[in-house]
Amino acid sequence: MSQVRGGTRWKRFAVVMVPSVAATAAIGVGLAQGALAASFSVSGQSFKVTASELKGEDFFQYGSLATGTDLKGNKTAHPVAVSSFSHATITNMCQSVVTPDVPFFGSVSLELKAGGKGTPVDATDLYLDVAELEANAEFGQIDIGVAAGDKANKPGIQPGTQANPYGFAQRAKTAKLTDVKQTAWATTAGTFKLSGLSMKLHKGVKECY
C-alpha cells in the first residue's frame, strides 16, 4: 500500500494521487498522444467537491481531455486525470458550482450535500474528470505504468470515448481517500445514490472550499 498527500493543477498537468514523479511525466505523454475524455460536451463551468472519505474498488486512472465550450459558446478543452471505480462510497459529500453574471443577481451558487447522515453516497462505474485534487490517499495492490487498454483494467476506459490504449495508466484493487478537495469538469456513473440529499441556491459565491 502507498500513502500520499498532495495536489495537482491543470496548468501543470499531472496524475492525481500518483506517488511518483516519473508517473507524472508519463501521463503527460499520454495526453500528447491524443487521449480524449468524457462522452459528452462539458459545460463552461467546473465544479468543486469535498468529502470526508471516498472508498473505492477497482481504481483505474489515465490522462485525457474534457472537451466542450466556455460560457460564451467557444470551443475549448481541459486536461484532466480520469479516475474511475467499479464501486465507490462517499461520506459527507459537498458539491458546488458558481454561475457568474446572472441578470439582477450577479453570481449564483448551487450547493448540494449528501451522504452525511450515516449512509454514504453509493456509486457504480464511477468516472471523475479531475483538474485539481488534494487528499490523503491509500492504495491496495497498486500498479503504476500499465497500458490504458490492458484488459485487466477495471472498469477500463470510459465507454464512448477515445483514448490511446497504449498510453500510461495506473490501477489498484482498492483506494481510500480522506479529506478530499477536488475541482472537476465532469462526473458520470452507472448508478449514483444520494442519501440525505440537500440542494440549495445562494446569492453570491458560496463554494464547498
C-alpha positions as CSV (number, residue, x, y, z in Angstrom):
1,M,0.0,0.0,0.0
2,S,1.1,3.6,-0.7
3,Q,0.1,6.8,1.1
4,V,0.4,10.2,-0.4
5,R,-0.8,13.7,0.1
6,G,-0.7,16.5,-2.4
7,G,-2.5,18.5,-5.1
8,T,-2.4,19.0,-8.9
9,R,-3.5,21.9,-11.1
10,W,-4.3,21.7,-14.8
11,K,-1.6,24.2,-15.8
12,R,0.9,21.7,-14.5
13,F,-1.0,18.6,-15.9
14,A,-0.1,15.7,-13.7
15,V,-1.6,12.4,-12.5
16,V,-3.8,12.9,-9.4
17,M,-2.8,10.8,-6.5
18,V,0.4,9.3,-8.0
19,P,3.3,8.6,-5.7
20,S,5.9,9.1,-8.4
21,V,7.4,12.0,-10.4
22,A,8.1,9.6,-13.3
23,A,4.4,8.7,-13.4
24,T,3.5,12.3,-13.7
25,A,5.8,12.7,-16.8
26,A,4.4,9.6,-18.4
27,I,0.7,10.7,-18.2
28,G,1.7,14.0,-19.9
29,V,3.0,11.9,-22.8
30,G,-0.3,10.0,-22.9
31,L,-2.2,13.3,-23.2
32,A,0.1,14.5,-26.0
33,Q,-0.7,11.3,-27.9
34,G,-4.3,12.4,-28.2
35,A,-6.4,10.8,-25.4
36,L,-9.9,12.3,-25.2
37,A,-12.2,12.3,-22.2
38,A,-15.9,12.5,-21.4
39,S,-18.5,11.1,-23.9
40,F,-20.5,14.4,-23.7
41,S,-19.6,18.1,-24.3
42,V,-18.7,19.5,-20.9
43,S,-20.1,22.9,-19.8
44,G,-18.1,26.1,-19.3
45,Q,-18.2,25.7,-15.5
46,S,-16.1,23.5,-13.4
47,F,-17.4,22.4,-10.0
48,K,-15.9,21.7,-6.6
49,V,-16.4,18.6,-4.5
50,T,-15.3,17.8,-0.9
51,A,-15.7,14.6,1.1
52,S,-14.5,13.3,4.4
53,E,-13.9,9.9,2.8
54,L,-14.1,8.1,-0.5
55,K,-13.6,4.4,-0.5
56,G,-13.4,2.7,-3.9
57,E,-12.9,-0.7,-5.6
58,D,-11.0,-1.3,-8.9
59,F,-9.4,2.1,-9.0
60,F,-8.2,3.0,-12.6
61,Q,-6.8,6.3,-13.9
62,Y,-5.5,7.7,-17.2
63,G,-4.9,11.2,-18.7
64,S,-7.3,12.8,-21.1
65,L,-9.1,15.9,-22.2
66,A,-12.6,17.1,-21.3
67,T,-13.9,18.9,-24.4
68,G,-16.8,21.4,-24.6
69,T,-17.4,25.1,-24.7
70,D,-16.9,28.1,-22.4
71,L,-19.8,30.2,-21.1
72,K,-19.7,32.2,-24.4
73,G,-20.1,29.1,-26.6
74,N,-16.4,29.0,-27.7
75,K,-15.0,25.5,-28.1
76,T,-12.4,24.6,-25.5
77,A,-10.7,21.6,-23.9
78,H,-9.4,20.9,-20.4
79,P,-6.6,18.5,-19.5
80,V,-7.9,16.1,-16.8
81,A,-7.0,12.9,-14.9
82,V,-9.8,10.5,-15.4
83,S,-10.2,8.5,-12.2
84,S,-12.7,5.6,-12.2
85,F,-14.0,3.0,-9.8
86,S,-16.2,-0.1,-10.3
87,H,-17.8,0.8,-6.9
88,A,-17.3,3.7,-4.5
89,T,-18.9,5.1,-1.4
90,I,-18.5,8.8,-0.5
91,T,-19.1,10.2,3.0
92,N,-20.1,13.8,3.7
93,M,-20.1,14.8,0.1
94,C,-20.5,18.5,-0.8
95,Q,-20.7,19.7,-4.4
96,S,-20.8,23.4,-5.5
97,V,-20.9,25.3,-8.8
98,V,-20.9,29.0,-9.3
99,T,-22.8,30.7,-12.2
100,P,-21.5,34.2,-12.8
101,D,-23.2,37.2,-14.3
102,V,-26.8,36.2,-13.7
103,P,-29.0,39.2,-14.6
104,F,-30.2,41.1,-11.5
105,F,-28.3,38.7,-9.2
106,G,-24.7,38.6,-10.1
107,S,-23.1,35.3,-9.1
108,V,-25.4,32.5,-8.0
109,S,-24.1,29.3,-6.3
110,L,-25.6,25.9,-6.3
111,E,-24.7,23.8,-3.3
112,L,-25.5,20.1,-3.0
113,K,-24.8,17.9,0.1
114,A,-25.4,14.2,0.6
115,G,-24.1,11.1,2.4
116,G,-23.8,12.9,5.8
117,K,-26.4,11.1,7.9
118,G,-24.8,7.7,8.4
119,T,-25.5,6.4,4.9
120,P,-22.8,7.4,2.4
121,V,-23.3,8.2,-1.3
122,D,-23.1,5.0,-3.3
123,A,-21.9,4.8,-6.9
124,T,-21.1,2.2,-9.5
125,D,-19.0,2.5,-12.7
126,L,-17.9,6.0,-11.5
127,Y,-15.7,8.2,-13.7
128,L,-14.3,11.6,-12.4
129,D,-12.7,14.1,-14.8
130,V,-10.4,15.8,-12.3
131,A,-8.5,19.0,-12.8
132,E,-7.2,19.5,-9.3
133,L,-7.2,17.4,-6.1
134,E,-5.9,17.4,-2.6
135,A,-6.4,14.3,-0.3
136,N,-4.7,11.7,1.8
137,A,-4.7,8.5,-0.3
138,E,-4.0,4.9,0.5
139,F,-4.0,2.2,-2.3
140,G,-4.1,-1.6,-2.1
141,Q,-2.3,-3.7,-4.7
142,I,-1.3,-0.7,-6.9
143,D,0.2,-1.0,-10.4
144,I,1.8,2.2,-11.9
145,G,2.6,2.4,-15.6
146,V,0.2,-0.1,-17.1
147,A,-1.2,0.4,-20.6
148,A,-4.5,2.1,-20.6
149,G,-6.1,-0.5,-22.8
150,D,-4.9,-3.5,-20.7
151,K,-7.8,-5.9,-20.5
152,A,-7.2,-6.4,-16.7
153,N,-8.1,-2.7,-16.1
154,K,-11.4,-2.3,-14.3
155,P,-13.7,-0.5,-15.1
156,G,-11.5,0.4,-18.0
157,I,-11.5,3.3,-20.4
158,Q,-14.9,5.1,-20.3
159,P,-17.2,3.7,-23.0
160,G,-17.9,6.1,-25.9
161,T,-14.6,7.9,-25.5
162,Q,-11.3,7.8,-27.4
163,A,-8.1,7.1,-25.5
164,N,-4.7,5.7,-26.5
165,P,-4.8,2.1,-25.4
166,Y,-1.0,2.1,-25.3
167,G,-0.8,5.2,-23.1
168,F,0.1,5.4,-19.4
169,A,-2.3,4.4,-16.8
170,Q,-2.4,3.1,-13.2
171,R,-4.7,0.8,-11.3
172,A,-5.3,-0.5,-7.8
173,K,-7.5,-3.1,-6.2
174,T,-8.7,-0.7,-3.5
175,A,-8.4,3.0,-2.8
176,K,-9.2,5.1,0.2
177,L,-9.1,8.9,0.2
178,T,-9.8,11.2,3.2
179,D,-10.1,14.9,3.5
180,V,-10.9,15.2,-0.2
181,K,-10.9,18.5,-2.1
182,Q,-11.3,18.4,-5.8
183,T,-12.1,20.5,-8.8
184,A,-13.7,18.6,-11.7
185,W,-15.2,19.1,-15.1
186,A,-17.4,16.0,-15.3
187,T,-18.7,13.0,-13.3
188,T,-20.5,10.0,-14.8
189,A,-21.8,6.9,-13.1
190,G,-23.8,3.8,-13.9
191,T,-25.8,4.4,-10.6
192,F,-25.4,7.3,-8.2
193,K,-27.4,7.1,-4.9
194,L,-27.6,10.3,-2.9
195,S,-28.7,9.6,0.7
196,G,-29.8,12.6,2.7
197,L,-29.8,14.9,-0.3
198,S,-29.9,18.6,0.3
199,M,-29.7,21.2,-2.5
200,K,-29.7,25.0,-2.0
201,L,-29.2,28.1,-4.1
202,H,-27.2,31.0,-2.7
203,K,-26.8,34.6,-4.0
204,G,-23.1,35.3,-4.4
205,V,-20.1,32.9,-4.2
206,K,-20.5,30.0,-1.8
207,E,-18.3,27.0,-2.5
208,C,-17.5,23.8,-0.7
209,Y,-14.0,25.0,-0.3
